[in-house]
């Protein structure tokens, strides 16, 4: 039988297929899914990301339950699981938002409500954009004038150490840059597979990326008894042990530390760089918290500056990539997904491959690039906007320093909790004593003991923190990570609830009074 027309024939076939599909069957057979857990990429299944893991999913369920009129022993969920400053109530830096607003809607250039300092920066950024619009693509490494501003910032930060703008690459947050560089580094099979040395505890991005790329995770443990310092002997132990089953090619450092909040000393950084030089390791330095240093006896030292000061033999040979972001510091602009990396001593042929890899994702968001530009090119003392900018910046960092001290003080007053000084970054990572009875119960439930602890804390108090097992920790020790971002008032409530819960937890599982 001929169809009356190609169009009608097509419609008939579509309707017939639709009817069969709606019945869940085609030709009498139940159609199977193409993508199932059995056919899923096994590396994706191996990925874990504790910061947004089961605890956070449970917190979301409780939030919805409360919104729908449900009752709990608390009225709200306090999410202390992630370093999202604005979600915790931090106000944006006015000048940054003014520049980004002007870039996004240039008609505001005519408004007297916006300062000339902001307009001048917005004009310069827009001149570097295709069609003078933030809606255009930029070159894959980023807008040229922004890359030049970043290089100038790095030179100033590092007190004259030269920075070439062509070594600067804008990224979609620091995470994007870290993933990109790891993709370049992972190769080989079996005992020649790339080993990636990461600190334990670590930020779970690293373990997740290593799993996704099927690389080999090589743990080196930070020294909790010495304020989470990096011990050079531990690096040697870790490296030598890893060489038995993989080829360590890269060492990752987070400074200031996440989740541990330590600020590495210059001497420590020198030892790490000498180790990398001797063992021919690629260095990845995650420096997104470089503005977040609170302890008066601590100072941020960039790996690049220390490398330069070690002399030309080191500075001209050690391969180093440093990362920064709009998400942390005093701006906390996580949603813009802005960041950059500076690439030092990369083989020119590999650099061409890096540019190729970056071009596949076209370019980072231009609003994020504009936000990054304001961070590296803020108001100067001679500009009218400097006073307000300086007040806002100092207020944010001052409050964080106060909350770092408060968190350490309150937690250390609780029996069975020990918290190292929060020297920098945005987190406390206290060690918690979990009684053997609770450890046994957790094992019976098929979960880590600190996961049981954090779930109970959430269900009984509404406080959402992340178990230390999601970041890695020495066997037999238990921790949780919490941000210090809530307001002082809310932080005091949070810490008081943690104290009361912990004491109750000890009584329940130890029979202690």
N, C-alpha and C positions, 0 to 999 in steps of 0.2 A: 504494500500500500504506500503510495507516494504522499509525502506531506504537502499540504496546500502551499506552503511557502517555507523558505529556510527559517524565517523569523518565528513562524507559528510552530514549526517542528522543534525548534530549539526550546520554545516555551513549554511544549508538551513534555519534552524530555526532562526539563528542569522540574516541572511540577510532579512528574512521576518519581524522580529521584528524591524530591523533597518529601513526598508522601512516605516513601520507603524509609528515608532517614529518620523521619519523625516517629516511625514505629521502632526505630533503633535497629533495623535490619536491612540488609541489601542482599538480594538473591537468597533469602532464607537464612543468611548467616549474620550473627551479631558482629558488627564491625569493631575491630580492636583498635585501641589508640596506638598511634605510631610512636609517641613519646610517653614512655612509662618509666617507673623507677628502675626497671631492668635495662631499658635502653638509654637511660640518661647518662650523660658524660660522668664517669665515676669520679673525676677530679672535682666536679661540682658538688657531688654528694659528700666529698671529704672536707669541704669548706665549712668552717665554723666561725661565727662572729659573735662573741659573747655580749658585746656592748648592746646589740639589738637582738639578743637571743631569747630563750624561753621565759626568763624572768620579766623581760620587757613586754613580751606578748601577754603574759599573765597580768601585768600592770594595766595594759590597755583594756583587757576584759573587765577588770575590777572598776576602772574608770567608767566604762559604759554602763556597768551595773549600777553604780552610784548615780549616774546621770538619769537613769530610768526609774529612780526612786528607791533603789535597793538600800539596805542598811548594813553598815559595817561598824566596827568599833572606832572608826575614824571618818572624817568628812571629805578628805581629798587624798589623792595619791601624790606624793612628792617624788618626782623623778630626779634622782641624784645619780643616774646611771651614765649620763653622757655629757660631754663638755659643750653643751649648747647654751651659750651665755644669754642670748635674747629670750629663749624659751623660759629661762629662769628669772626673767625680769630686768636684765641689764638694758639700759637705754643705748640707742645707737649714738655714735660720735656724729655730732651735727654736721661738721665740715665734710666728712666722707659722704654722708647722704646728700648734701647739697651738690657736690660735684657729680655724683652718679645721677641725681635727678636732672641736672642741667644737660648731661650727656644723653639721657633717655628722652628728654622733652626740651629740645633746644629753644623753643619759644619762650621758655622761662628766662632766657638771657636778657629779655627786656624788662624783667621784674626787678623793682628796687629792693625786694625782699631778700635777694641773693647777693652776697658780697662779691666784690670784684675779684678777690683772690680765688674764689671758687670758679667764677666765670672764666678767668684766665686759664686755669688748669683744664676746664671742660673744653674750651676752644682748642687747646693744643691736642688733647686726646682725640677730639672729633676730626681734626685736620689729618690725623694719622689713620682714620677709618675710611673705608671705601664709601664714596658718596656722602662723606661727612656724617655717617649714620652709625649708631651703635647696633643697628639691625643688620649690618653687613658682616660677611666673614672677614677675619683678619688673615694675615699670613699665618701658617701653621705654628711657627714658634711664638707668635704674638705680635701685637702692635709695636712697631719699631721704636717709637718715642717712649713707650712704657718700658721696653727692655733697656733703653738707655738710662731712664730714671732709676731702674733697679740697680744697674751697674754702678751708678753714681752713689746710691744709697749704701751699697756694699763697701765701696771704697771709703766712704765716710765712717761707716760702722767699724771697719777694720783698720782705721787710722792710717790710710794711705796705701794699703795693699792693693795693687792694681786689679781691676775687674774689667773684662772685655764684654761689651754688651752682646756680642755674637755668641757668647757662651751661656746666655740667659734664655731660658725657654719658659714661657707662661704655661700653666697647667690648670686643670679643672680641680682645684684644691690640691694640697700636697699629695693626697692619695693617688691621684692620676699619674703624677710624676714618678712616685715610688713604684707603681705597677709597671710603668713603661720601662724604667731602667732594669727592673728585675726580668722583664721579658727579653731584654738584650743579653742578660747574663746567664740565663738558664739553658743548658745544653748537655750533651753527653748521655751515656747509658750506663746503668749498673754502677760499678765503682768509679767511673769517670763522670757520673751525674753531678751537676753543680750543687755544692753545699752552700747554704746561706746561714751565716752566723748571726743569731739574733739574741738580744738580752732576755733573760727570764728573771722577773716578769717582763712581758712585752705588750705592745699595743697589738690587738688581734688582727689588724690589717696584715701584718707580716706573716703570721702563721697561715692566714686565709689565702694570701697570694701564693705562698709556697705550696700549699695543697693544690690550689687551682692549676698551678704550672707544673705539678708533679716534680718539684725540686726536692732537695733533702734539707730538712730543718736541723740546724746545728745549734744547740742551746749553749749559751754561756751564762752562768748564774751571777747576778749582782749580789753584793755582800750586805745582807739586811742588817747585820750587827754593826756595820760601819756606814750607816745611813745610805744604804744601797749604792755604795761606791763600786766602781768597776776595777776588778783585781786582775792585773796583767798575768799572774800565774794561772788564774782560771781561764784566761783566753788561750794560753799555751796548752793547758790540759784539754780543753774543748777541741781545739784545732787538731791536736795529735790523735785524739780518739776518733774524730770524724774521718781522718785520712784513711782509716781502715776500711771504710765502706763508701766513701764519696770523694769528690774533689772540691774542698772548700775554695770558693773563688771570691766571696764577698762578705764583708762584715758590716752590719747595720748598727748604728748607735742612735739613741733617742736622747737628746740633751737640750733643755731640761727634760727629765724623765717622765714618761707616761707608761704605767700608772703610778710610778713610785715617787715622783716629785723631787728627785735629787738634781743638783746642779754639779756637773763634773768639773773638777779642778783642772787648771792648765797642765799640771804635771801628769795627771791621768790621761788627758788628751794626747800629750806628747808620747806617752807610752803606747797608746793605741795606734798612733800613726807610725811609730817606729816598728811596732809589731806588723802592721799592714805592709810596710816597706820591705821588711825582712822576708815575709811569707808571700809577697806578691799578691796581696789581696786588694780588691776594689773596695773603696770606702763609700758607704751611703750614710750621710749625716742628716738626721731628721731634727731640724732646728725650729719647728713651728712655734715653740714656747719661748723663743729667745727674749721677748719682752716681759715674760712672766718670771721674774726673779725677785724673791721677797726677803730671803735671809740676808741680813746686813753684811755677813762675812762671806757671801757668795757673789760671784760675778759671771756673766755669760761670756764664754770665749768661743768664737766660731772655729770650727775645725780648719777652715781655710786660713785664717789669720795665724793660728798656731803652726800650721804646715809651712807657711811662708817664713815664720821666724825660726824654723828649724834649719833653714838654709836651702840653697838652690838644688842640692842633691835630692832633697825630699820634695821641694815645691815643684820641681820640673818633671817629677817622675810618678809620684803617687796619684793614682786615678781617684778622683773625689767628686761626688755629686752632693750638693747641699740643698735642702728643701725648706721652703717657707710658705705661709698661708695667710689668707684673710680671716680664717675661722677662729683663730686664737688671739693671743696678745691682749690688747686693750680694746680692740674693735669688736671681736666676737662675731664677725659677719660670716657665719657658717653657710647661710643660704645662697650667697653670691657664688660660692664654689670658685674662689680665686686662689691662685698660688703661683709659685715659680720654682724652678730649679736652676742652679748654676753648675755647669759641667766643666771640670778641670782635667786636663791631661788625657782626654779621650782620644784614641786612635782616630785620625782624620777619616779613614775609610769607614770605621764604625759610626762616627758622627754622621756621616751621610746616611747610614742605615737608620740612625735615630730620627733624622729629619723625615725620612720616608715613613717610618712608623707613626710619627706625629701627624703627618699629612693625611693618613687614613682617617683620623678622627676630625679632620678639617681644621678646627681651631677651638680653643677654650672659649666659654661665654664672654662676650665683650664687656658686659656689665661687671663681671668678676675681674676682668683685666683692669677696668677703670678703678674699681675699689682697691685693687692691689697697688695701683699707681699712687693713690692718696696716702696709703700706708708708708710707701717709700719716699713720698714727696709731700710731707705734711706742711702746715703753715710754719713759717720761719718767724723768729722773734721780731723782725722789723715789719711784719704784716699785721693788718688790723685784726685778722681772725685768730691770731696766735693765742691771745689771752684766754678766750673761751675754749679753744682746742686744748690748751695746756691744762686748764682747770678740769675739763672732762676726762682727759687721759689720766691725770694724777688721781682723780677721784676713783676711777675704776681700779687702778693698780693699788692704790692705798687701801681700798675696801678688801681687795683680794688678799693683801698682806695681812690685814687684821683677821680675816676669816681663816687664813692658814694657821695663824697662831692659836686662835680660838679652837679650831678643830683638834689640833695636836693636844692642847691643854685638857679639853673635856674628855677626849677618848682615853688619854693616858691615866685619867682618874678613875676609870672603870676597871674593876677586877677582871682579869682574863683578857684584856685588850692592851696591845702595845703599838703605839703609832710613832714612827720616825718623824723628825721635823719635815714639814712641807716647805722645802727650800724654794721650789718654783713650780711651774705648770699650774694645773687646776684641780688636782686630785690628792686625796689621802688614800693610803693603801695599808690600813692597819692589820696587824696580825691578831687573830682571834683564837682563843682556846676553845676547842670543841670537845666536850667530854666523850670518853670511849663509848658510852651507851648511845649517844647521838650518832657517832661514827658508824656503829653497828646498824642502827636503824636506817641510815642513809644507804649503806651497802645493800641492805635487804630490799630497799626501794629502787635499787639500781641507779643511784645518783651520787655525785660527789658530796661529802659532808658539808662543804661551804655552800653548795647549792641548796641543800635542805635548810640550812641556816637562813639564807637569803630569802627563800620562799616563805618560810615561817615569818621572817621580819616583815615581808610585804603583806602577807595575809592578816597579820595581827596589828600592824601599825600604819600600813599604807606607804611605807618608805621603800623605794625601788633603788637598790644598789646592785653591783655586779659581783658574782663570786670570784675569788682569786683564781680558782681553777681555770677560768676563761682566759687568764693572762699568763698562766704558768707559775709554778711555785715549787719550792723544794718539797720532796715527799715528806709527809707527816706534818707539814705546816699548812695553815688555813688563813685566808685573808678575804677582804672584800674591798672593792674600789668604790669610792664615792666622790662626787664633785664638791668643790667648795663654792660653787656658783650661786646657790640660793641667797636671798637677802639675809642680813645678820639675824633679823628676827626669826625668819623661817629656819635658818641654819641652827639656831639655838633650840628650836622646837624639835627639829630632826635629830640633833645630837642627844637631846634629853630622852627622846623615844628610843633611840638606839641603846642608851645606857640602861633604861628600865627593861627593855626587851632582853638584853644580854644577861642581866642579873637574873631575870626570870627563867631564861633558857638554862643557865647554869644550875639553878635550883631544881628545875624539872628533871634534868638528866644526871645531876650529880648528887641530888639530895642534900645540897648545901644550904645552910641558912645564912 
